[in-house]
Amino acid sequence: MRGGTTVVTAGEQVVSTRVLTVPNALSALRLLLVPVFAVLIVDGQDGWALAVLAVSGASDYLDGNLARRWNQVTRLGQVLDPFADRLYILTTLLGLAYRGLIPWWLVLVLVARDATMVCTLPVLARLGHSALPVHFLGKAGTFCLLYAFPLLLLGELSQTLALVAGALGWAFALWGTGLYWWAGILYVRQVAQLWRAEHRP
């Protein structure tokens, strides 16, 4: 126990079960801004939508940095942070597809990947795991996607920037999609290896 809070060690990192921390509050703020962002992007208020994304990105960097610096890494924060990232990606995807700025097949490809990950959760639960460590390829894919869609929105704001922002946005979108699925396949392989190890005679 530390200050009445149970902690566990993951490698050299102390992970707490605390809920009320500054990093968790910042993650909660990101989640509260998701519906605001959704309304702005559907209404075509791209400038304000980009501003919300900028605030979200800054809080994303800040909460992770503060959590490590202040030893406030928590189990809740480890769930909230990637969950907020995926919500922003999904919201942006649906908003851009609704406006005809990206094809619906891209939405389906990315949603199918996350659906595949969800299908592994019951297997992991039976094996006594809540989740596996995030692979760096998954982080790289998420990074690319989080940059891709703001660039595509930026192209809608200015005809001058449309060509460059659009080209960069689509490059990041395609790289991110490839890395996202690659990491997903590796994750499924890890789950399969755990299952085989558990059931090996």
Buried (B, 14 or more C-beta within 10 A) or exposed (E): EEEEEEBEEEEEEBBBEBEEBEBBEBBBBBBEBBEBBBBBBBEEEBEBBBEBBEBBBEBBEEBBEBBEEEEBBBBBBBBBBBEBBBBBBBBBBBBBBEBEBBEEEBBEBBBEBBEBBEEBEEBBEEEEBEBEEBBEBBBBBBBBBBBBBBBBBBBBBEEEBBEEBBEBBBBBBEBBBEBBBBBBEBBBEBBEEBBEEEEEE
